[in-house]
């Protein structure tokens, strides 16, 4: 599973996207599942966004953003709860593209933000037309809670920041490692000025978790380096995840082979499970 999205208007309705298995829907809180994309030309799904004004409007970013097991044909849209799908103004025709994130602007759900290995794309007309505003091989984007003018984006090595709703981006990585092999982002509604960045080294080993408390202007390392939060693995090229609780910014989760959790804002971490 690459992505899980819950209907904002009905918590029993859940969608998941799989690397080469398409999009699936549950209407009973995850007890039963129905595939929605078996007839599509490409069935890898790595991003799902639902219009909170009308839950029948769903966008999916096609392709496998994690290991490239399927390629992207672009952003697809459904207006009937996933029964049928149609192309949008963002499509790809090569077999090396993938979409990794799709967000709808919380203040205007007709604005669609898409990050991909082909760049950052923005639509202001519910996906009819798109404009590329950042030409980078992106891994992740996040919108600042309560202020959608601020958008953060990362490629393997750098953090970019927009302060004008994704129209333009500038580098914003002061205090981060000079060189990284992969970066992941997190933000939290519990502390909207915070930006968290997880860094893997060029060999995909653990290189630290970093925090900005000033909207991405400056970063400092949270962990002291004494604990390898990747568990000695160099598998971050494939499975590297970062999340911070929206209710308590002290609760931070990092996952590669195993999940490590901090309950004190990153001062210390403990291993939460064992993959084996």
Short mmCIF file of the C-alpha atoms (twelve columns), coordinates in Angstrom:
data_MODEL
# 
_entry.id   MODEL 
# 
loop_
_atom_site.group_PDB 
_atom_site.id 
_atom_site.type_symbol 
_atom_site.label_atom_id 
_atom_site.label_alt_id 
_atom_site.label_comp_id 
_atom_site.label_asym_id 
_atom_site.label_seq_id 
_atom_site.Cartn_x 
_atom_site.Cartn_y 
_atom_site.Cartn_z 
_atom_site.pdbx_PDB_model_num 
ATOM 1   C CA . UNK A 1   0.000   0.000  0.000   1 
ATOM 2   C CA . UNK A 2   1.419   3.390  -1.036  1 
ATOM 3   C CA . UNK A 3   -1.324  5.691  0.252   1 
ATOM 4   C CA . UNK A 4   -4.356  5.667  2.569   1 
ATOM 5   C CA . UNK A 5   -7.002  8.406  2.409   1 
ATOM 6   C CA . UNK A 6   -10.137 8.647  4.534   1 
ATOM 7   C CA . UNK A 7   -13.258 10.393 3.249   1 
ATOM 8   C CA . UNK A 8   -13.372 13.721 5.139   1 
ATOM 9   C CA . UNK A 9   -17.158 13.479 5.329   1 
ATOM 10  C CA . UNK A 10  -17.516 9.801  6.266   1 
ATOM 11  C CA . UNK A 11  -14.873 8.031  8.332   1 
ATOM 12  C CA . UNK A 12  -16.176 4.617  7.247   1 
ATOM 13  C CA . UNK A 13  -15.170 5.299  3.645   1 
ATOM 14  C CA . UNK A 14  -11.486 4.592  3.070   1 
ATOM 15  C CA . UNK A 15  -9.417  4.503  -0.117  1 
ATOM 16  C CA . UNK A 16  -6.024  2.879  -0.577  1 
ATOM 17  C CA . UNK A 17  -3.609  3.026  -3.492  1 
ATOM 18  C CA . UNK A 18  -1.249  0.177  -4.369  1 
ATOM 19  C CA . UNK A 19  2.021   0.258  -6.374  1 
ATOM 20  C CA . UNK A 20  0.630   -1.920 -9.164  1 
ATOM 21  C CA . UNK A 21  -2.797  -2.855 -7.804  1 
ATOM 22  C CA . UNK A 22  -4.729  0.350  -8.322  1 
ATOM 23  C CA . UNK A 23  -7.191  2.090  -6.023  1 
ATOM 24  C CA . UNK A 24  -9.488  0.205  -3.632  1 
ATOM 25  C CA . UNK A 25  -12.487 1.428  -1.637  1 
ATOM 26  C CA . UNK A 26  -14.062 0.348  1.637   1 
ATOM 27  C CA . UNK A 27  -17.416 1.664  2.827   1 
ATOM 28  C CA . UNK A 28  -17.440 -0.216 6.141   1 
ATOM 29  C CA . UNK A 29  -14.328 1.045  7.871   1 
ATOM 30  C CA . UNK A 30  -11.951 -1.363 6.159   1 
ATOM 31  C CA . UNK A 31  -13.764 -4.668 6.661   1 
ATOM 32  C CA . UNK A 32  -14.430 -5.193 2.942   1 
ATOM 33  C CA . UNK A 33  -12.731 -3.738 -0.127  1 
ATOM 34  C CA . UNK A 34  -13.694 -3.217 -3.769  1 
ATOM 35  C CA . UNK A 35  -11.202 -2.470 -6.589  1 
ATOM 36  C CA . UNK A 36  -12.070 0.646  -8.594  1 
ATOM 37  C CA . UNK A 37  -9.452  0.689  -11.328 1 
ATOM 38  C CA . UNK A 38  -9.180  -2.752 -12.923 1 
ATOM 39  C CA . UNK A 39  -10.185 -1.355 -16.327 1 
ATOM 40  C CA . UNK A 40  -7.717  1.555  -16.349 1 
ATOM 41  C CA . UNK A 41  -4.728  1.608  -18.691 1 
ATOM 42  C CA . UNK A 42  -2.397  1.968  -15.717 1 
ATOM 43  C CA . UNK A 43  -3.303  0.842  -12.228 1 
ATOM 44  C CA . UNK A 44  -0.449  1.974  -9.994  1 
ATOM 45  C CA . UNK A 45  -1.732  4.606  -7.507  1 
ATOM 46  C CA . UNK A 46  0.455   6.571  -5.099  1 
ATOM 47  C CA . UNK A 47  -1.690  9.618  -4.256  1 
ATOM 48  C CA . UNK A 48  -5.381  10.177 -3.494  1 
ATOM 49  C CA . UNK A 49  -7.217  13.439 -2.746  1 
ATOM 50  C CA . UNK A 50  -10.917 13.918 -1.987  1 
ATOM 51  C CA . UNK A 51  -12.868 17.164 -2.386  1 
ATOM 52  C CA . UNK A 52  -14.287 17.918 1.071   1 
ATOM 53  C CA . UNK A 53  -17.242 19.766 -0.507  1 
ATOM 54  C CA . UNK A 54  -18.309 16.678 -2.448  1 
ATOM 55  C CA . UNK A 55  -16.843 13.296 -1.546  1 
ATOM 56  C CA . UNK A 56  -17.744 11.913 -4.973  1 
ATOM 57  C CA . UNK A 57  -14.939 14.026 -6.452  1 
ATOM 58  C CA . UNK A 58  -11.682 12.109 -6.147  1 
ATOM 59  C CA . UNK A 59  -8.253  12.608 -7.728  1 
ATOM 60  C CA . UNK A 60  -5.631  9.879  -8.059  1 
ATOM 61  C CA . UNK A 61  -1.972  10.214 -8.959  1 
ATOM 62  C CA . UNK A 62  -1.011  7.189  -11.031 1 
ATOM 63  C CA . UNK A 63  2.245   5.273  -10.988 1 
ATOM 64  C CA . UNK A 64  4.405   3.790  -8.236  1 
ATOM 65  C CA . UNK A 65  6.411   6.538  -6.551  1 
ATOM 66  C CA . UNK A 66  8.302   4.125  -4.313  1 
ATOM 67  C CA . UNK A 67  10.056  1.532  -6.455  1 
ATOM 68  C CA . UNK A 68  8.858   2.285  -9.979  1 
ATOM 69  C CA . UNK A 69  6.825   -0.900 -10.346 1 
ATOM 70  C CA . UNK A 70  4.351   0.999  -12.533 1 
ATOM 71  C CA . UNK A 71  4.550   4.272  -14.423 1 
ATOM 72  C CA . UNK A 72  2.230   7.268  -14.414 1 
ATOM 73  C CA . UNK A 73  -0.260  8.267  -17.069 1 
ATOM 74  C CA . UNK A 74  -0.983  11.422 -15.067 1 
ATOM 75  C CA . UNK A 75  -3.687  12.636 -12.720 1 
ATOM 76  C CA . UNK A 76  -7.133  11.032 -13.058 1 
ATOM 77  C CA . UNK A 77  -10.425 12.329 -11.654 1 
ATOM 78  C CA . UNK A 78  -13.710 10.720 -10.668 1 
ATOM 79  C CA . UNK A 79  -16.963 12.569 -10.022 1 
ATOM 80  C CA . UNK A 80  -18.955 9.507  -9.011  1 
ATOM 81  C CA . UNK A 81  -17.076 8.180  -5.997  1 
ATOM 82  C CA . UNK A 82  -14.560 6.187  -8.003  1 
ATOM 83  C CA . UNK A 83  -16.942 4.242  -10.267 1 
ATOM 84  C CA . UNK A 84  -15.507 5.878  -13.409 1 
ATOM 85  C CA . UNK A 85  -12.313 7.832  -14.072 1 
ATOM 86  C CA . UNK A 86  -11.378 10.499 -16.585 1 
ATOM 87  C CA . UNK A 87  -8.141  12.244 -17.554 1 
ATOM 88  C CA . UNK A 88  -7.336  15.724 -16.251 1 
ATOM 89  C CA . UNK A 89  -5.108  18.385 -17.727 1 
ATOM 90  C CA . UNK A 90  -2.031  16.613 -16.324 1 
ATOM 91  C CA . UNK A 91  -0.923  13.553 -18.276 1 
ATOM 92  C CA . UNK A 92  2.370   11.771 -18.913 1 
ATOM 93  C CA . UNK A 93  3.238   9.736  -21.971 1 
ATOM 94  C CA . UNK A 94  6.632   8.252  -21.039 1 
ATOM 95  C CA . UNK A 95  7.237   5.162  -18.929 1 
ATOM 96  C CA . UNK A 96  9.480   6.832  -16.351 1 
ATOM 97  C CA . UNK A 97  7.056   9.269  -14.681 1 
ATOM 98  C CA . UNK A 98  5.257   8.954  -11.375 1 
ATOM 99  C CA . UNK A 99  3.158   11.155 -9.090  1 
ATOM 100 C CA . UNK A 100 3.835   11.014 -5.358  1 
ATOM 101 C CA . UNK A 101 1.493   13.578 -3.752  1 
ATOM 102 C CA . UNK A 102 -1.835  15.233 -4.590  1 
ATOM 103 C CA . UNK A 103 -3.362  17.901 -2.347  1 
ATOM 104 C CA . UNK A 104 -6.373  20.153 -2.655  1 
ATOM 105 C CA . UNK A 105 -6.021  23.653 -1.252  1 
ATOM 106 C CA . UNK A 106 -7.967  23.640 2.044   1 
ATOM 107 C CA . UNK A 107 -9.183  27.183 1.374   1 
ATOM 108 C CA . UNK A 108 -10.193 26.516 -2.255  1 
ATOM 109 C CA . UNK A 109 -10.747 22.918 -3.306  1 
ATOM 110 C CA . UNK A 110 -10.628 23.840 -6.990  1 
ATOM 111 C CA . UNK A 111 -6.889  24.358 -6.570  1 
ATOM 112 C CA . UNK A 112 -5.000  21.097 -7.072  1 
ATOM 113 C CA . UNK A 113 -1.325  20.663 -6.171  1 
ATOM 114 C CA . UNK A 114 0.639   17.726 -7.611  1 
ATOM 115 C CA . UNK A 115 4.231   16.695 -6.981  1 
ATOM 116 C CA . UNK A 116 5.997   14.216 -9.229  1 
ATOM 117 C CA . UNK A 117 9.414   13.253 -10.507 1 
ATOM 118 C CA . UNK A 118 8.639   15.640 -13.369 1 
ATOM 119 C CA . UNK A 119 8.055   18.653 -11.088 1 
ATOM 120 C CA . UNK A 120 5.385   20.543 -9.164  1 
ATOM 121 C CA . UNK A 121 2.107   21.262 -10.963 1 
ATOM 122 C CA . UNK A 122 -0.752  23.562 -9.976  1 
ATOM 123 C CA . UNK A 123 -4.329  23.774 -11.227 1 
ATOM 124 C CA . UNK A 124 -6.791  26.519 -10.306 1 
ATOM 125 C CA . UNK A 125 -9.765  25.034 -12.182 1 
ATOM 126 C CA . UNK A 126 -10.279 21.620 -10.542 1 
ATOM 127 C CA . UNK A 127 -7.763  19.847 -12.757 1 
ATOM 128 C CA . UNK A 128 -8.813  21.101 -16.177 1 
ATOM 129 C CA . UNK A 129 -5.499  22.887 -16.729 1 
ATOM 130 C CA . UNK A 130 -2.125  22.646 -14.997 1 
ATOM 131 C CA . UNK A 131 0.987   24.820 -14.833 1 
ATOM 132 C CA . UNK A 132 4.419   23.520 -13.843 1 
ATOM 133 C CA . UNK A 133 5.979   25.943 -11.348 1 
ATOM 134 C CA . UNK A 134 8.980   23.920 -10.083 1 
ATOM 135 C CA . UNK A 135 11.087  21.773 -12.389 1 
ATOM 136 C CA . UNK A 136 12.577  19.289 -9.938  1 
ATOM 137 C CA . UNK A 137 12.457  15.545 -9.348  1 
ATOM 138 C CA . UNK A 138 10.274  15.810 -6.247  1 
ATOM 139 C CA . UNK A 139 9.696   13.203 -3.545  1 
ATOM 140 C CA . UNK A 140 7.227   14.984 -1.308  1 
ATOM 141 C CA . UNK A 141 5.214   18.167 -0.709  1 
ATOM 142 C CA . UNK A 142 3.405   19.477 2.346   1 
ATOM 143 C CA . UNK A 143 1.063   22.438 2.859   1 
ATOM 144 C CA . UNK A 144 1.509   24.530 5.992   1 
ATOM 145 C CA . UNK A 145 -1.476  23.960 8.284   1 
ATOM 146 C CA . UNK A 146 -3.873  26.932 8.309   1 
ATOM 147 C CA . UNK A 147 -1.904  28.784 5.606   1 
ATOM 148 C CA . UNK A 148 -2.000  27.287 2.124   1 
ATOM 149 C CA . UNK A 149 0.136   30.101 0.729   1 
ATOM 150 C CA . UNK A 150 3.098   28.227 2.217   1 
ATOM 151 C CA . UNK A 151 4.026   24.960 0.498   1 
ATOM 152 C CA . UNK A 152 7.159   22.897 1.100   1 
ATOM 153 C CA . UNK A 153 8.697   20.538 -1.462  1 
ATOM 154 C CA . UNK A 154 11.718  18.219 -1.415  1 
ATOM 155 C CA . UNK A 155 13.816  16.370 -3.918  1 
ATOM 156 C CA . UNK A 156 16.561  13.948 -2.851  1 
ATOM 157 C CA . UNK A 157 18.852  16.711 -1.635  1 
ATOM 158 C CA . UNK A 158 17.071  20.056 -1.168  1 
ATOM 159 C CA . UNK A 159 14.020  21.663 0.415   1 
ATOM 160 C CA . UNK A 160 12.053  24.273 -1.534  1 
ATOM 161 C CA . UNK A 161 9.477   26.688 -0.180  1 
ATOM 162 C CA . UNK A 162 6.671   28.679 -1.765  1 
ATOM 163 C CA . UNK A 163 5.010   31.607 -0.017  1 
ATOM 164 C CA . UNK A 164 2.566   32.377 -2.842  1 
ATOM 165 C CA . UNK A 165 0.417   29.258 -3.045  1 
ATOM 166 C CA . UNK A 166 2.819   27.329 -5.244  1 
ATOM 167 C CA . UNK A 167 3.286   29.949 -7.958  1 
ATOM 168 C CA . UNK A 168 7.062   30.125 -7.340  1 
ATOM 169 C CA . UNK A 169 9.575   28.291 -5.133  1 
ATOM 170 C CA . UNK A 170 12.926  29.147 -3.535  1 
ATOM 171 C CA . UNK A 171 15.567  27.000 -1.836  1 
ATOM 172 C CA . UNK A 172 15.014  26.786 1.924   1 
ATOM 173 C CA . UNK A 173 17.488  24.315 3.436   1 
ATOM 174 C CA . UNK A 174 19.700  26.302 5.822   1 
ATOM 175 C CA . UNK A 175 21.044  23.918 8.473   1 
ATOM 176 C CA . UNK A 176 20.314  20.712 6.567   1 
ATOM 177 C CA . UNK A 177 23.083  18.328 5.411   1 
ATOM 178 C CA . UNK A 178 25.019  19.520 2.390   1 
ATOM 179 C CA . UNK A 179 24.344  16.214 0.660   1 
ATOM 180 C CA . UNK A 180 21.519  13.719 1.127   1 
ATOM 181 C CA . UNK A 181 20.346  10.658 -0.740  1 
ATOM 182 C CA . UNK A 182 16.674  11.150 0.085   1 
ATOM 183 C CA . UNK A 183 14.557  13.563 2.141   1 
ATOM 184 C CA . UNK A 184 11.063  13.274 3.621   1 
ATOM 185 C CA . UNK A 185 8.844   16.061 4.988   1 
ATOM 186 C CA . UNK A 186 6.315   16.412 7.789   1 
ATOM 187 C CA . UNK A 187 4.202   19.241 9.208   1 
ATOM 188 C CA . UNK A 188 1.710   19.297 12.056  1 
ATOM 189 C CA . UNK A 189 -1.451  21.244 12.806  1 
ATOM 190 C CA . UNK A 190 -0.411  21.121 16.460  1 
ATOM 191 C CA . UNK A 191 2.458   23.509 15.675  1 
ATOM 192 C CA . UNK A 192 2.017   25.037 12.203  1 
ATOM 193 C CA . UNK A 193 5.377   26.844 12.139  1 
ATOM 194 C CA . UNK A 194 7.254   23.557 12.488  1 
ATOM 195 C CA . UNK A 195 8.744   21.711 9.515   1 
ATOM 196 C CA . UNK A 196 10.379  18.314 9.990   1 
ATOM 197 C CA . UNK A 197 12.874  16.803 7.557   1 
ATOM 198 C CA . UNK A 198 14.187  13.238 7.658   1 
ATOM 199 C CA . UNK A 199 17.482  12.765 5.847   1 
ATOM 200 C CA . UNK A 200 19.068  9.627  4.427   1 
ATOM 201 C CA . UNK A 201 22.728  9.749  3.400   1 
ATOM 202 C CA . UNK A 202 23.893  9.062  -0.138  1 
ATOM 203 C CA . UNK A 203 24.192  5.358  0.732   1 
ATOM 204 C CA . UNK A 204 20.614  5.444  2.149   1 
ATOM 205 C CA . UNK A 205 21.721  5.150  5.769   1 
ATOM 206 C CA . UNK A 206 20.321  7.320  8.560   1 
ATOM 207 C CA . UNK A 207 21.571  10.920 8.509   1 
ATOM 208 C CA . UNK A 208 19.318  12.609 11.068  1 
ATOM 209 C CA . UNK A 209 15.961  14.221 11.659  1 
ATOM 210 C CA . UNK A 210 15.832  18.009 11.503  1 
ATOM 211 C CA . UNK A 211 13.377  20.617 12.744  1 
ATOM 212 C CA . UNK A 212 12.613  24.150 11.666  1 
ATOM 213 C CA . UNK A 213 10.499  26.236 14.014  1 
ATOM 214 C CA . UNK A 214 10.423  29.244 11.678  1 
ATOM 215 C CA . UNK A 215 8.518   27.929 8.657   1 
ATOM 216 C CA . UNK A 216 11.522  26.341 7.009   1 
ATOM 217 C CA . UNK A 217 13.953  29.250 7.239   1 
ATOM 218 C CA . UNK A 218 16.463  27.427 9.475   1 
ATOM 219 C CA . UNK A 219 16.885  23.827 10.603  1 
ATOM 220 C CA . UNK A 220 18.602  22.163 13.567  1 
ATOM 221 C CA . UNK A 221 19.150  18.461 14.136  1 
ATOM 222 C CA . UNK A 222 16.783  16.922 16.685  1 
ATOM 223 C CA . UNK A 223 18.459  13.568 17.387  1 
ATOM 224 C CA . UNK A 224 21.950  13.338 18.868  1 
ATOM 225 C CA . UNK A 225 23.120  10.635 16.476  1 
ATOM 226 C CA . UNK A 226 23.435  7.964  19.149  1 
ATOM 227 C CA . UNK A 227 20.569  5.836  17.789  1 
ATOM 228 C CA . UNK A 228 20.279  4.661  14.199  1 
ATOM 229 C CA . UNK A 229 16.605  5.263  13.460  1 
ATOM 230 C CA . UNK A 230 16.895  3.151  10.305  1 
ATOM 231 C CA . UNK A 231 17.950  0.123  12.373  1 
ATOM 232 C CA . UNK A 232 21.213  -0.247 10.482  1 
ATOM 233 C CA . UNK A 233 19.361  -0.511 7.178   1 
ATOM 234 C CA . UNK A 234 20.337  1.203  3.931   1 
ATOM 235 C CA . UNK A 235 16.891  0.563  2.475   1 
ATOM 236 C CA . UNK A 236 15.696  4.178  2.666   1 
ATOM 237 C CA . UNK A 237 15.651  4.373  -1.139  1 
ATOM 238 C CA . UNK A 238 12.532  2.188  -0.928  1 
ATOM 239 C CA . UNK A 239 10.731  2.509  2.402   1 
ATOM 240 C CA . UNK A 240 11.315  5.756  4.304   1 
ATOM 241 C CA . UNK A 241 8.445   7.492  6.084   1 
ATOM 242 C CA . UNK A 242 8.012   10.395 8.500   1 
ATOM 243 C CA . UNK A 243 4.887   11.543 10.357  1 
ATOM 244 C CA . UNK A 244 4.148   13.929 13.223  1 
ATOM 245 C CA . UNK A 245 0.913   13.855 15.193  1 
ATOM 246 C CA . UNK A 246 -1.565  16.603 14.348  1 
ATOM 247 C CA . UNK A 247 -2.699  16.587 17.991  1 
ATOM 248 C CA . UNK A 248 0.693   16.602 19.734  1 
ATOM 249 C CA . UNK A 249 3.867   17.719 17.971  1 
ATOM 250 C CA . UNK A 250 5.960   15.809 20.521  1 
ATOM 251 C CA . UNK A 251 4.839   12.540 18.902  1 
ATOM 252 C CA . UNK A 252 7.112   11.816 15.922  1 
ATOM 253 C CA . UNK A 253 7.235   8.586  13.923  1 
ATOM 254 C CA . UNK A 254 10.025  7.412  11.613  1 
ATOM 255 C CA . UNK A 255 9.831   4.240  9.554   1 
ATOM 256 C CA . UNK A 256 12.220  2.296  7.332   1 
ATOM 257 C CA . UNK A 257 12.385  -1.386 8.277   1 
ATOM 258 C CA . UNK A 258 10.904  -0.659 11.694  1 
ATOM 259 C CA . UNK A 259 9.025   2.226  13.291  1 
ATOM 260 C CA . UNK A 260 10.766  4.451  15.816  1 
ATOM 261 C CA . UNK A 261 8.703   6.775  17.975  1 
ATOM 262 C CA . UNK A 262 9.495   9.871  19.994  1 
ATOM 263 C CA . UNK A 263 7.064   11.241 22.576  1 
ATOM 264 C CA . UNK A 264 9.283   14.155 23.624  1 
ATOM 265 C CA . UNK A 265 9.694   16.100 20.419  1 
ATOM 266 C CA . UNK A 266 12.697  14.167 19.160  1 
ATOM 267 C CA . UNK A 267 14.908  14.309 22.228  1 
ATOM 268 C CA . UNK A 268 14.844  10.514 22.321  1 
ATOM 269 C CA . UNK A 269 13.350  7.706  20.258  1 
ATOM 270 C CA . UNK A 270 12.344  4.123  21.019  1 
ATOM 271 C CA . UNK A 271 11.813  1.221  18.644  1 
ATOM 272 C CA . UNK A 272 8.093   0.499  18.312  1 
ATOM 273 C CA . UNK A 273 8.125   -2.795 16.425  1 
ATOM 274 C CA . UNK A 274 10.442  -5.354 14.852  1 
ATOM 275 C CA . UNK A 275 10.054  -6.237 11.185  1 
ATOM 276 C CA . UNK A 276 11.320  -9.790 11.766  1 
# 
